[in-house]
Amino acid sequence: MNIQEIIAKKRDKQELTKEEINFFITEYTNNNIADYQASALIMAIYLNGMSKEETVNLTLAMANSGDILDLSELGIVVDKHSTGGVGDKVTLILAPIIASLGVPVAKMSGRGLGYTGGTIDKLESIPGYKINISEEEFIKNVKKIGISLIGQTMNLAPADKKIYALRDATSTTESIPLIASSIMSKKIAAGASKIVLDVTYGSGAFMKTKDKAQELANEMIEIGKMAGRETVAIITPMEEPLGRNVGNTLEVIEAVEALKGNIAEDVKNVVLELGSNMLKLAGKGNNLEENESKMLENISNGKALEKFKELVANQGGDVSYIEDTNKFEKAKYILPVILENQKGTVKELKAEEIGKLSVFLGGGRIRKEDKIDSAVGITLNKKVGDKVEKSDIVAYIHSNDEEKGKEAVQRLKKIYIIK
Ligand code: URA
């Protein structure tokens, strides 16, 4: 068996066997297949798709490329994952709320992918926060404080880590088999017994239609079932960015505000829908409305924010930044965006365009080895449905490069569609 033959087979729209998929994943994880060969195969999968059986085999091979944690001694442990979005800071808000209600949360997140943001990049903008702790520490943390949020630096689904970085740099993100295997391999490896998936659709999501999102959701639920993990999927729109900020530090600050009760309506809806289902899966109550009330209560009484601080401190982060978010380093240029001579209502604010703008400012990667700039991004004062007067500042661009900032202002003016 060799990689050229496997690439040729997928290029020619043939189905790969379990052995061929296992060969690719094992040899690529062990650095015996070059990035350019893996990229070619990933592009062939992107273009020609995979059967359900191939997707399941790919997922299991990726999950088995490293360790698979056994968290059974911790009882029911829940995990959550989003298929990607722009301004999606849901995990930072949801995970501490759920943990504060006594349900252990053990989650391995990803970095930014394409024009979408990644929870790990956001967490890393908190000075000192360690995303790459050992497997023992991960389990110890969940035992000790009921929550741990980590990156893919341990030996958990290492194949996904490599393939994910390649996909980000080769425009091969929007693919059902690649997304399903990426997410479910991480979920299986990280050990939680119950999984809630946020499957997004619309401009800022990898699935552009609700039907496609449902197809992706069904595939992941099926994989979860086969792996013995109860999986629930919620389908949510991602036409415009979620919440008011896009950018790593900006989103952490928005999440802290949300945990203090200042939460944007769209973010709140997603957090409550996912969270009420997580509590149900964990056996904490079948009534979703009552579960939502419990979540809101732990925001009002400060317990959720306390849990977030505990999480940050426990993973080496400097909690003083959470206590006073003014301490976060700001971008050098914070430029207002005014839509001269335009008055009316915001009709459209395409999330994909705003995600690309954030990448342009340095908030995401063009090459897989790029360092991201945590401080840059976009604050949206006006969103779809909001009224706009001629002199209103509809948004701010946060940039560390004056020219780029000015260009971003002009680009954002065109993204706002006012009627
Ligand atoms: N999140 C992941 O972890 N992988 C994907 O492919 C998309 C979103």
Residues whose N, C-alpha, C, O or C-beta is under 5 A from the ligand:
A	BS01	URA	S82 T83 G84 G110 L178 I179 S182 I183
